[in-house]
Amino acid sequence: MHKQKLITIFEVSGSVLAMVYAMLIASNTGNELLGFSLLLLSAALFTAWAVIDQRWAFLSLQMFYAASAIIGLIRWS
């Protein structure tokens, strides 16, 4: 039961942060650093979910998103 609760928390919070990231980037309002920070945090939450639930393909996707976030942070800082 504890494992499922953690998965739900990581899944929901990671999804919400990814949606906020997308809206910040799409809005073109100068909030790119915040957006890419949220993407990185979202990827970390999804990574935790992938490891707990042993979803290795999903884990590799999160590594791509984390790399994208780091590149975005570097380019916009």
N, C-alpha and C positions, 0 to 999 in steps of 0.2 A: 504493500500500500504506500509506503514512504517513497519508493522509487517512482511510482506513478504520479504522486503529488509533485515531486521535483520536475519530472518531465513536463507536466502541465504548466508549471510556473515558468520553466525555461522556454517552452513553446509559445505561450501567450505573450510573455514580456518581450521575447525576441521578435515576434511578429509585429507587435505594436511599435517597437523601436525601429524596425525596418520600414514600416509605413510612414513614420514621422520623418525618417531619413529621406525617403523618396519624395515626400512633399516639400521638404526643405530644399533639396537639390532642384526639383522642378520649379519651385517658386522663384528662383533666381533673385533672392533677396539679400544675398551677402552672408548667408548662414552656412556656407559650405563646410567650414571647420566643425561646426556643431553637427552637421549632417553626417560627415564622414566619421566623426567620433561615435555617433549613435550606430552607424553601420558596423563599426568595429566591436562595439559592445553587443550588438545583436548577434554578430558572428560568434562571439565568445559564448553567449547563452545557447545558441544553436549547437555549438561544438560540445558543450557540456551535455546537452540532450542526446546528441549523436553517440557520444562515448557511453553514457549510461544505458542507452537502448541498443548499442552495438550496430549502428547504422553507418557503415563505413563509407558508402558512396556519398551519403549526405555530409559526412565529415569532410570528405575531400572538397565538396562544393563550398563548405564554410571556410576552408583554407583559401579558396579563390576569393571569396568575399572579404576575408580579412586582409588579403594582399591588396585588393582593390581599395579598401579603406585606408590602408597605410600609404599607398601611392597617392590617394586623394589628399590625405593629411599633409604629405610632403609637398605636393604641388600647390596646395592652397595656403600653406603657411608662409 
